[in-house]
Amino acid sequence: MIKKILLVLSIAALVLTGCNYSEGGKPKANVSAGDKRNWNYGTNNGPTHWEEFSSTCGKGIHQSPVNIIPGKTLKMNHSYDLSMHDDITGLAKVIDNGHSIKVTPEHGGHIKLHGEIFDLLQYHFHGKSEHTIDGKRFDMVAHMVHQNPKTKQLAVVAVFFEEGAKNKVLEKIINHVGSTVQLDAQDFVPLQTEHYYHYIGSLTTPPCSENVQWYLLKQPQEASEEQIKHFRKFYVDNERPVQELHDRFIEVN
């Protein structure tokens, strides 16, 4: 009987020990019951804890978003002027990925920087803009994520939204979360794309990877009060706090 009890206790100990390891056999960090180690925008695993998911989020000095002060900008280095070619209509998947509403086109367009092509990978939305202009947040923002297929460098074009008329593209996206729909990303990009702020920053979510080319279009688009509220039903505070600029500078075109 004692042997059976010892055997049961030994098995239980092995099971509990195994819970602290991943499938690859490596120890999991700080794993506890109910802690799925998934970053979010809340209190426990929010931005102040993102360093626990990626050290770059806490130690990086070229992080995004930032506050842009128009009076403290430099003229654009025209070698890195933005040229947009995202005007392609095609099927796109619209999903709620747990952090934002994300749209992934089957065949997206591209932008051109410094003679290099960056393909559109996806675009997603934040309930308020992450970057601020003179401390002001816009009512919403879309981040269009592009990647150079050769170097793998990322470039993000930010489109700001302010309350106004109903936006046809946003309405289509709102009504098709969880499905596939015909979309053209260019349809919610402002007509004037030659005026923007530019700087080198990072992803605004873990792993917070740096060396990301950021282009923030100066002309905002409109979205209705109902559309903004609808997006905020999904995510009302999915924006990272503003980060220090450190030794960087903002260019303007």
C-alpha positions in Angstrom: 0.0 0.0 0.0 2.8 2.4 0.9 4.6 1.6 -2.4 1.4 2.4 -4.3 1.1 5.8 -2.5 4.7 6.6 -3.2 4.2 5.7 -6.9 1.2 8.0 -7.2 3.1 10.9 -5.5 6.0 10.4 -7.8 3.8 10.5 -10.9 2.1 13.6 -9.7 5.4 15.3 -9.1 6.6 14.4 -12.6 3.3 15.8 -14.1 3.7 19.1 -12.1 7.3 19.4 -13.2 6.4 18.9 -16.8 3.9 21.8 -16.7 6.8 24.2 -16.4 8.3 23.2 -19.8 7.3 24.0 -23.3 6.8 21.4 -26.1 10.4 22.0 -27.1 11.7 20.9 -23.7 12.8 24.4 -22.6 11.6 25.9 -19.3 8.7 28.3 -19.5 9.3 31.7 -17.9 7.1 32.6 -14.9 4.2 30.3 -16.0 1.4 30.1 -13.5 -2.2 28.9 -13.6 -4.3 31.4 -15.6 -1.2 33.2 -17.0 -1.1 32.4 -20.7 1.8 34.8 -21.3 0.0 36.6 -24.0 0.7 40.3 -24.2 -2.2 42.7 -24.3 -3.2 46.3 -23.5 -4.4 45.6 -20.0 -2.9 46.0 -16.5 -1.1 42.6 -16.1 0.4 42.0 -19.5 0.1 45.5 -20.9 2.8 47.9 -22.4 4.6 48.3 -19.1 5.2 44.5 -19.1 6.0 44.0 -22.7 9.7 43.7 -21.9 8.8 40.3 -20.4 7.8 39.2 -23.9 10.6 40.9 -25.8 13.5 42.7 -24.2 13.6 45.2 -27.1 10.2 46.6 -26.0 11.9 47.8 -22.8 15.5 48.4 -23.8 15.2 49.6 -27.4 16.0 53.3 -27.9 14.4 53.7 -31.4 10.8 52.7 -30.4 7.4 53.7 -31.7 5.0 55.5 -31.5 6.4 59.0 -30.8 5.0 62.5 -30.4 5.7 64.7 -33.5 6.2 68.4 -33.0 5.8 70.0 -36.4 8.1 73.0 -35.5 11.0 70.6 -34.7 11.2 68.7 -38.0 13.7 68.5 -40.8 13.2 68.7 -44.5 12.8 65.3 -46.1 15.7 63.5 -47.6 14.2 62.9 -51.0 16.1 59.7 -51.5 13.5 58.2 -49.2 10.4 59.8 -50.7 7.2 57.7 -50.4 5.6 56.5 -53.7 2.4 54.5 -53.1 1.1 51.8 -55.5 -1.5 50.0 -53.3 -4.3 50.5 -55.8 -5.2 46.9 -56.3 -8.7 45.4 -55.8 -8.8 41.8 -54.6 -9.9 39.4 -52.0 -8.8 40.1 -48.4 -9.4 38.3 -45.1 -10.8 40.4 -42.3 -10.2 39.1 -38.8 -10.2 40.0 -35.1 -6.7 38.8 -34.2 -7.1 39.5 -30.4 -5.3 42.9 -30.6 -6.9 44.7 -33.5 -9.0 44.3 -36.6 -6.6 43.1 -39.3 -7.0 42.9 -43.1 -4.8 40.6 -45.1 -5.1 40.9 -48.9 -4.4 37.9 -51.1 -2.6 40.1 -53.6 -1.7 43.5 -52.2 0.0 46.4 -53.8 3.3 48.0 -52.8 5.1 51.2 -52.0 8.5 52.3 -53.4 11.3 53.7 -51.2 14.8 54.5 -52.2 14.3 52.6 -55.4 13.2 49.5 -53.5 9.8 47.8 -53.6 8.0 47.1 -50.3 5.0 44.7 -50.7 1.8 45.3 -48.7 1.4 42.5 -46.1 -1.6 43.6 -44.1 -3.2 46.6 -42.5 -4.9 46.9 -39.1 -6.7 49.5 -37.0 -6.3 51.2 -33.6 -9.2 52.8 -31.8 -7.1 55.9 -31.4 -4.0 56.9 -33.2 -0.8 55.7 -31.5 1.4 58.6 -32.8 0.5 62.0 -31.6 0.9 65.4 -33.3 1.7 68.1 -30.8 0.3 65.7 -28.2 -3.0 65.2 -30.0 -4.3 61.7 -30.9 -6.6 61.2 -33.9 -9.9 59.4 -33.5 -8.6 56.3 -35.3 -5.6 55.1 -37.4 -4.9 52.4 -40.0 -1.3 51.0 -40.1 -0.4 49.6 -43.6 2.5 47.2 -43.1 4.8 46.7 -46.0 8.0 44.6 -46.3 11.0 44.6 -48.7 11.0 41.0 -50.0 14.8 41.1 -50.4 16.0 42.7 -47.2 12.9 41.9 -45.0 12.9 45.5 -43.7 9.4 46.8 -42.8 7.8 50.1 -43.7 4.5 51.2 -42.2 2.2 53.9 -43.7 -0.1 55.4 -41.1 -3.5 56.8 -42.2 -5.2 59.0 -39.6 -9.0 59.2 -39.3 -11.1 61.9 -37.7 -14.8 62.1 -37.1 -16.8 63.1 -40.1 -18.6 61.5 -43.0 -19.2 57.7 -43.2 -16.3 55.9 -44.8 -17.4 53.3 -47.4 -14.3 51.1 -47.0 -14.4 51.0 -43.2 -18.1 50.1 -43.4 -17.3 47.1 -45.6 -14.5 46.0 -43.2 -16.8 46.4 -40.1 -19.5 44.3 -41.7 -17.1 41.5 -42.8 -15.1 40.7 -39.7 -14.4 37.0 -39.8 -14.9 36.6 -43.6 -13.3 37.3 -46.9 -14.3 40.3 -49.0 -13.2 42.4 -52.1 -11.2 45.4 -50.9 -8.8 48.0 -52.2 -6.6 49.5 -49.6 -6.0 52.6 -51.7 -9.7 53.5 -51.2 -9.2 54.7 -47.7 -5.8 56.4 -48.4 -6.1 60.2 -48.8 -5.7 61.6 -52.3 -2.7 63.6 -51.2 0.0 61.2 -50.2 2.9 63.5 -51.0 2.7 65.2 -47.6 3.9 63.1 -44.6 6.1 62.8 -41.6 8.9 60.2 -41.7 11.3 58.7 -39.2 12.9 55.3 -38.3 11.2 53.5 -35.4 9.8 50.1 -34.4 6.8 47.9 -34.4 4.3 49.2 -31.8 3.6 45.7 -30.5 5.9 42.9 -29.2 8.5 42.0 -30.4 8.9 45.8 -30.9 11.5 45.2 -33.6 13.4 48.3 -34.7 14.7 49.7 -38.1 11.1 50.2 -39.3 10.5 53.0 -41.8 7.5 55.0 -40.6 5.4 57.3 -42.9 2.6 59.2 -41.3 0.3 60.8 -43.9 -0.6 64.4 -42.9 -4.0 64.5 -44.5 -6.5 62.6 -42.3 -9.5 60.7 -43.7 -13.0 60.7 -42.3 -15.0 58.1 -40.4 -18.5 58.5 -39.0 -19.1 58.6 -35.2 -21.0 55.3 -35.5 -18.0 53.7 -37.3 -15.5 54.9 -34.8 -17.7 53.6 -31.9 -18.1 50.3 -33.7 -14.3 49.8 -34.0 -14.0 50.8 -30.3 -16.4 48.1 -29.3 -13.6 45.7 -30.4 -10.7 47.8 -29.2 -11.0 51.1 -27.4 -7.5 51.4 -25.9 -5.3 49.3 -28.2 -2.6 51.9 -28.5 0.9 51.9 -27.1 2.0 54.9 -25.0 4.3 57.4 -26.8 8.0 56.6 -26.6 11.1 58.8 -26.2 12.6 60.1 -29.4 16.2 59.9 -28.1 18.7 60.7 -30.9 16.3 60.5 -33.8 14.8 63.3 -35.9 11.5 63.6 -37.7 11.5 64.5 -41.4 8.7 66.2 -43.2 7.6 66.4 -46.8 
